[in-house]
Amino acid sequence: MTIVAWSFMRSVSRGLHAAAIVGAVTPPARVLGFGSAAALVVAGAICGTLIGGSVGDALAIGLITLGLGAALLMIFFEVGLSEDRELARDEKRRRQRSTDGKRRRRRPRRPRRPG
């Protein structure tokens, strides 16, 4: 486990993580994930109405909490993926600029005034 974590951290520090994650989640996988979370919420609501007593209430609370929690985690994951895509895009632009051969000249700075 520590070797995996170490290699992951090394890849993150090298900037390889963003490029590896960018295309990792396909649209059908997203639909399946959000659909599963919605199904848990619906199952919790159905259990709460059909099963009486404290067992039905406990199942409803548990399943709805699981479903909403999964949906929230997936939303955070999507935000992270969009940030990784943006970082990868910026890195690609930066690399293209550096390989173009045309470097912008910096204007010479004025010397500082003493005092």
C-alpha positions as CSV (number, residue, x, y, z in Angstrom):
1,M,0.0,0.0,0.0
2,T,2.7,2.5,0.8
3,I,4.6,1.7,-2.4
4,V,1.4,2.4,-4.4
5,A,0.9,5.7,-2.4
6,W,4.5,6.7,-3.0
7,S,4.4,6.1,-6.7
8,F,1.1,7.9,-6.9
9,M,2.5,10.9,-5.1
10,R,5.6,10.9,-7.3
11,S,3.4,10.9,-10.4
12,V,1.3,13.8,-9.0
13,S,4.5,15.7,-8.3
14,R,5.7,15.2,-11.8
15,G,2.4,16.3,-13.3
16,L,1.5,12.9,-14.8
17,H,-1.6,12.4,-12.7
18,A,-3.6,15.0,-14.6
19,A,-2.8,13.5,-17.9
20,A,-3.6,10.0,-16.7
21,I,-7.0,10.9,-15.3
22,V,-8.3,13.1,-18.0
23,G,-10.1,10.4,-20.1
24,A,-10.5,7.9,-17.3
25,V,-14.3,8.2,-16.8
26,T,-16.6,7.4,-19.8
27,P,-20.1,8.9,-20.1
28,P,-21.8,5.5,-19.6
29,A,-19.8,5.1,-16.4
30,R,-21.0,8.5,-15.2
31,V,-24.6,7.7,-16.0
32,L,-24.2,4.3,-14.2
33,G,-22.8,6.1,-11.1
34,F,-25.3,8.8,-10.9
35,G,-28.1,6.3,-11.7
36,S,-27.0,4.0,-8.9
37,A,-27.0,6.9,-6.5
38,A,-30.5,7.9,-7.6
39,A,-31.7,4.3,-7.3
40,L,-30.5,4.2,-3.7
41,V,-32.4,7.3,-2.9
42,V,-35.6,5.9,-4.5
43,A,-35.1,2.5,-2.8
44,G,-34.8,4.4,0.5
45,A,-38.0,6.3,-0.1
46,I,-39.8,3.1,-1.1
47,C,-38.5,1.2,2.0
48,G,-39.6,4.1,4.2
49,T,-43.1,4.0,2.9
50,L,-43.6,0.2,2.6
51,I,-41.9,-1.1,5.7
52,G,-43.4,0.2,8.9
53,G,-41.8,1.0,12.2
54,S,-38.3,1.8,13.1
55,V,-36.8,-0.7,10.6
56,G,-38.4,1.1,7.7
57,D,-37.2,4.4,9.1
58,A,-33.7,3.1,9.6
59,L,-33.6,1.6,6.0
60,A,-34.9,4.9,4.6
61,I,-32.4,7.0,6.4
62,G,-29.5,4.7,5.5
63,L,-30.3,4.2,1.9
64,I,-31.2,7.9,1.2
65,T,-28.0,9.0,3.0
66,L,-25.9,6.5,1.0
67,G,-27.5,7.7,-2.3
68,L,-27.1,11.4,-1.6
69,G,-23.6,10.9,-0.3
70,A,-22.6,8.9,-3.4
71,A,-24.1,11.7,-5.6
72,L,-22.1,14.3,-3.7
73,L,-18.9,12.4,-4.0
74,M,-19.4,12.0,-7.7
75,I,-20.0,15.7,-8.1
76,F,-16.8,16.4,-6.3
77,F,-15.0,13.9,-8.5
78,E,-16.4,15.6,-11.7
79,V,-15.2,18.9,-10.4
80,G,-11.7,17.4,-9.8
81,L,-11.7,15.9,-13.3
82,S,-12.6,19.2,-14.9
83,E,-9.7,20.9,-13.0
84,D,-7.4,18.1,-14.2
85,R,-8.5,18.6,-17.8
86,E,-7.9,22.3,-17.5
87,L,-4.4,21.7,-16.0
88,A,-3.6,19.3,-18.8
89,R,-4.8,21.8,-21.4
90,D,-2.7,24.5,-19.9
91,E,0.3,22.3,-19.7
92,K,-0.1,21.3,-23.3
93,R,-0.3,25.0,-24.4
94,R,2.8,25.8,-22.3
95,R,4.7,23.0,-24.0
96,Q,3.6,24.1,-27.4
97,R,4.7,27.7,-26.7
98,S,8.1,26.5,-25.5
99,T,8.6,24.4,-28.7
100,D,7.5,27.0,-31.1
101,G,10.9,28.6,-31.1
102,K,9.5,32.1,-31.0
103,R,10.1,33.4,-27.7
104,R,8.8,36.8,-26.6
105,R,11.5,39.2,-25.7
106,R,11.1,40.8,-22.3
107,R,11.3,44.5,-22.1
108,P,14.5,45.6,-20.3
109,R,13.8,46.7,-16.8
110,R,14.7,50.1,-15.6
111,P,17.4,50.2,-12.9
112,R,16.1,51.0,-9.5
113,R,16.6,54.4,-8.0
114,P,19.0,54.4,-5.1
115,G,17.6,55.6,-1.9
